[in-house]
């Protein structure tokens, strides 16, 4: 029930994933009187196979605070989805609802991996090198110290290795690449990360180097990460809006249409939708609230991939080994 287009976007995404994957079962959590008509209407009155509905009495508002979600969330669709994961009745939770509520309820009900106080959000960005660049944190932790940034690097390194089968080169987001640049907390974090033999630390990276593919994993606080991510999404939208305006109704536009579509598909934020909430004891994926059905389907597929590759246990092992 979370996200701007819920529940229709989520239902369309569910149909896409169930059509593509025959090894998954999906549970939609929400009020039956809203879900059943939407589901039946799109399939001639028949519910898709391998899909069930778990009824929830109410839905938390998109702008609900973390504290309010804990106080008033019992019985809500988000509460019950997380409860299903806590009980082991589902392997993963995907939500396009409030980030604060998702994080607070996951932390309270599911619990955290050893030594982790708060979850961190990680997402993928396109790069010039034709491979994804992963970044964390994206807004779950606004003010962090150097040990916390080291923790992000450890969590992100394991996650990227599991998801993409490659050990990532790690960069710290900073205002310059020179060793003396940036605030004290960034320089101290660099010292801590560089001292870890299990991490491949490449040094400081500036925002433009992120998209150049200078590193595979970018570590930053949630404030900086959220601004960079949303700035990039806005710039991509602006680029394609201006291109459509320039080519509209022209011969050049007709010729370039196929190439523009390929470019759009490579840069489209929907293709990279889905942010793992690292540090929680279950797989929890945050979908962008404005994601289309294609984007939400990608978030579901990412959740399935994390479960298949046993990300949580591998994170657990790495964290215990670091103590």
SULURBEL-V941138 format. One record per residue. N is the residue number from 0. RES is the residue in one letter. SS is DSSP state (hx for helix, st for strand, lp for the rest). PHI is phi in degrees with one decimal (999 if undefined). Layout:
N;RES;SS;PHI + N;RES;SS;PHI
This chain:
0;X;lp;999 + 1;X;lp;-94.4 + 2;X;lp;110.1 + 3;X;lp;-63.5 + 4;X;lp;-104.3 + 5;X;lp;-71.5 + 6;X;lp;-89.3 + 7;X;hx;-61.1 + 8;X;hx;-61.2 + 9;X;hx;-65.8 + 10;X;hx;-66.2 + 11;X;hx;-61.7 + 12;X;hx;-63.5 + 13;X;hx;-61.2 + 14;X;hx;-61.3 + 15;X;hx;-59.6 + 16;X;hx;-67.3 + 17;X;hx;-65.4 + 18;X;hx;-72.0 + 19;X;hx;-83.7 + 20;X;lp;-120.5 + 21;X;lp;-102.2 + 22;X;lp;-109.9 + 23;X;lp;-116.4 + 24;X;lp;-122.8 + 25;X;st;-124.0 + 26;X;st;-112.4 + 27;X;st;-92.7 + 28;X;st;-108.3 + 29;X;st;169.1 + 30;X;lp;-63.6 + 31;X;hx;-60.1 + 32;X;hx;-69.2 + 33;X;hx;-100.8 + 34;X;hx;-81.0 + 35;X;hx;-60.4 + 36;X;hx;-62.4 + 37;X;hx;-66.6 + 38;X;hx;-70.3 + 39;X;hx;-66.3 + 40;X;hx;-65.1 + 41;X;lp;-94.5 + 42;X;lp;-141.9 + 43;X;lp;62.0 + 44;X;lp;88.9 + 45;X;lp;-112.7 + 46;X;lp;-75.3 + 47;X;lp;-61.3 + 48;X;lp;-65.7 + 49;X;lp;62.2 + 50;X;st;-130.7 + 51;X;st;-131.4 + 52;X;st;-113.7 + 53;X;st;-111.1 + 54;X;st;-69.5 + 55;X;lp;-128.4 + 56;X;lp;-71.2 + 57;X;st;-149.4 + 58;X;lp;-126.0 + 59;X;lp;-73.9 + 60;X;lp;-66.7 + 61;X;lp;-62.5 + 62;X;lp;-100.9 + 63;X;lp;-64.2 + 64;X;lp;-79.8 + 65;X;hx;-61.5 + 66;X;hx;-64.7 + 67;X;hx;-66.9 + 68;X;hx;-62.3 + 69;X;hx;-70.9 + 70;X;hx;-72.8 + 71;X;hx;-114.6 + 72;X;lp;-81.1 + 73;X;lp;-56.4 + 74;X;lp;90.6 + 75;X;st;-73.8 + 76;X;hx;-62.8 + 77;X;hx;-67.4 + 78;X;hx;-57.1 + 79;X;hx;-71.1 + 80;X;hx;-62.3 + 81;X;hx;-68.0 + 82;X;hx;-62.2 + 83;X;hx;-61.7 + 84;X;hx;-69.3 + 85;X;hx;-59.8 + 86;X;lp;-79.3 + 87;X;lp;79.5 + 88;X;lp;-84.3 + 89;X;lp;-133.6 + 90;X;lp;-92.6 + 91;X;st;-155.4 + 92;X;st;-122.7 + 93;X;st;-123.4 + 94;X;st;-142.5 + 95;X;lp;-105.6 + 96;X;lp;-82.3 + 97;X;lp;-58.2 + 98;X;hx;-63.6 + 99;X;hx;-62.0 + 100;X;hx;-66.7 + 101;X;hx;-60.6 + 102;X;hx;-67.3 + 103;X;hx;-64.6 + 104;X;hx;-70.5 + 105;X;hx;-63.7 + 106;X;hx;-64.4 + 107;X;hx;-74.6 + 108;X;hx;-88.5 + 109;X;hx;-90.5 + 110;X;lp;92.3 + 111;X;st;-111.3 + 112;X;lp;-68.4 + 113;X;lp;-57.2 + 114;X;lp;81.9 + 115;X;lp;-97.4 + 116;X;lp;-91.0 + 117;X;lp;-136.5 + 118;X;lp;-68.0 + 119;X;st;-125.2 + 120;X;st;-94.7 + 121;X;st;-122.9 + 122;X;st;-141.7 + 123;X;st;-103.3 + 124;X;st;-127.0 + 125;X;lp;-73.7 + 126;X;lp;-141.0 + 127;X;lp;-66.4 + 128;X;lp;-86.2 + 129;X;lp;64.9 + 130;X;lp;-136.8 + 131;X;lp;-75.3 + 132;X;st;-112.5 + 133;X;st;-98.0 + 134;X;st;-142.7 + 135;X;st;-151.8 + 136;X;lp;-96.3 + 137;X;lp;-115.4 + 138;X;lp;140.0 + 139;X;lp;-74.5 + 140;X;lp;-132.9 + 141;X;lp;-78.4 + 142;X;lp;-110.0 + 143;X;lp;-133.3 + 144;X;lp;-101.4 + 145;X;hx;-63.8 + 146;X;hx;-60.4 + 147;X;hx;-69.2 + 148;X;hx;-66.3 + 149;X;hx;-61.4 + 150;X;hx;-60.4 + 151;X;hx;-59.0 + 152;X;hx;-61.9 + 153;X;hx;-68.0 + 154;X;hx;-63.1 + 155;X;hx;-64.7 + 156;X;hx;-62.9 + 157;X;hx;-66.6 + 158;X;hx;-62.5 + 159;X;hx;-65.0 + 160;X;hx;-62.8 + 161;X;hx;-71.0 + 162;X;hx;-72.5 + 163;X;hx;-116.1 + 164;X;lp;57.7 + 165;X;lp;-149.0 + 166;X;lp;-79.1 + 167;X;lp;-81.0 + 168;X;st;-82.7 + 169;X;st;-110.1 + 170;X;st;-125.6 + 171;X;st;-99.3 + 172;X;st;-67.3 + 173;X;lp;-151.9 + 174;X;lp;-85.7 + 175;X;lp;-166.3 + 176;X;lp;-93.1 + 177;X;lp;-71.0 + 178;X;lp;-56.3 + 179;X;lp;-87.5 + 180;X;lp;-81.3 + 181;X;lp;90.6 + 182;X;lp;-70.7 + 183;X;hx;-57.3 + 184;X;hx;-64.4 + 185;X;hx;-70.1 + 186;X;hx;-66.2 + 187;X;hx;-68.4 + 188;X;hx;-61.1 + 189;X;hx;-61.2 + 190;X;hx;-63.3 + 191;X;hx;-67.6 + 192;X;hx;-68.2 + 193;X;hx;-63.5 + 194;X;lp;-77.2 + 195;X;lp;-85.5 + 196;X;lp;-66.6 + 197;X;lp;-83.3 + 198;X;lp;-110.5 + 199;X;st;-96.3 + 200;X;st;-92.7 + 201;X;st;-101.5 + 202;X;st;110.1 + 203;X;st;-74.2 + 204;X;st;-131.5 + 205;X;lp;-90.9 + 206;X;hx;-59.0 + 207;X;hx;-68.8 + 208;X;hx;-71.9 + 209;X;hx;-58.4 + 210;X;hx;-81.1 + 211;X;hx;-79.2 + 212;X;lp;78.0 + 213;X;lp;-63.5 + 214;X;lp;-137.3 + 215;X;lp;-98.2 + 216;X;st;-139.1 + 217;X;st;-108.8 + 218;X;st;-108.5 + 219;X;lp;-161.7 + 220;X;lp;-75.9 + 221;X;hx;-65.3 + 222;X;hx;-65.5 + 223;X;hx;-65.0 + 224;X;hx;-64.3 + 225;X;hx;-66.7 + 226;X;hx;-65.2 + 227;X;hx;-62.0 + 228;X;hx;-62.7 + 229;X;hx;-71.1 + 230;X;hx;-63.4 + 231;X;hx;-65.3 + 232;X;hx;-62.0 + 233;X;hx;-65.6 + 234;X;hx;-65.6 + 235;X;hx;-65.0 + 236;X;hx;-61.6 + 237;X;hx;-61.1 + 238;X;hx;-56.7 + 239;X;hx;-75.3 + 240;X;hx;-63.7 + 241;X;hx;-67.6 + 242;X;hx;-64.4 + 243;X;hx;-64.0 + 244;X;hx;-63.3 + 245;X;hx;-68.2 + 246;X;hx;-95.7 + 247;X;lp;-56.5 + 248;X;lp;74.3 + 249;X;lp;-103.2 + 250;X;hx;-63.1 + 251;X;hx;-60.4 + 252;X;hx;-65.3 + 253;X;hx;-63.5 + 254;X;hx;-69.9 + 255;X;hx;-85.6 + 256;X;hx;-58.1 + 257;X;hx;-65.4 + 258;X;hx;-65.2 + 259;X;hx;-64.6 + 260;X;hx;-65.2 + 261;X;hx;-62.3 + 262;X;hx;-64.5 + 263;X;hx;-60.3 + 264;X;hx;-63.1 + 265;X;hx;-74.8 + 266;X;hx;-101.4 + 267;X;lp;-56.4 + 268;X;hx;-56.1 + 269;X;hx;-61.0 + 270;X;hx;-65.5 + 271;X;hx;-110.1 + 272;X;lp;-68.3 + 273;X;lp;114.2 + 274;X;st;-114.2 + 275;X;st;-61.7 + 276;X;st;-93.8 + 277;X;st;-77.0 + 278;X;lp;110.2 + 279;X;st;-81.6 + 280;X;lp;-77.4 + 281;X;lp;-135.2 + 282;X;st;-75.4 + 283;X;st;-128.8 + 284;X;st;-117.5 + 285;X;st;-96.5 + 286;X;lp;-90.6 + 287;X;lp;-59.2 + 288;X;lp;-62.0 + 289;X;lp;-99.0 + 290;X;lp;-62.9 + 291;X;lp;-81.5 + 292;X;hx;-62.9 + 293;X;hx;-62.4 + 294;X;hx;-66.7 + 295;X;hx;-67.6 + 296;X;hx;-62.2 + 297;X;hx;-64.5 + 298;X;hx;-64.4 + 299;X;hx;-62.9 + 300;X;hx;-64.3 + 301;X;hx;-65.0 + 302;X;hx;-60.9 + 303;X;hx;-62.9 + 304;X;hx;-62.9 + 305;X;hx;-61.7 + 306;X;hx;-67.0 + 307;X;hx;-59.4 + 308;X;lp;-97.3 + 309;X;lp;58.9 + 310;X;hx;-59.2 + 311;X;hx;-61.0 + 312;X;hx;-64.8 + 313;X;hx;-69.8 + 314;X;hx;-65.0 + 315;X;hx;-58.4 + 316;X;hx;-62.0 + 317;X;hx;-65.4 + 318;X;hx;-68.7 + 319;X;hx;-64.4 + 320;X;hx;-67.2 + 321;X;lp;-81.4 + 322;X;lp;-95.6
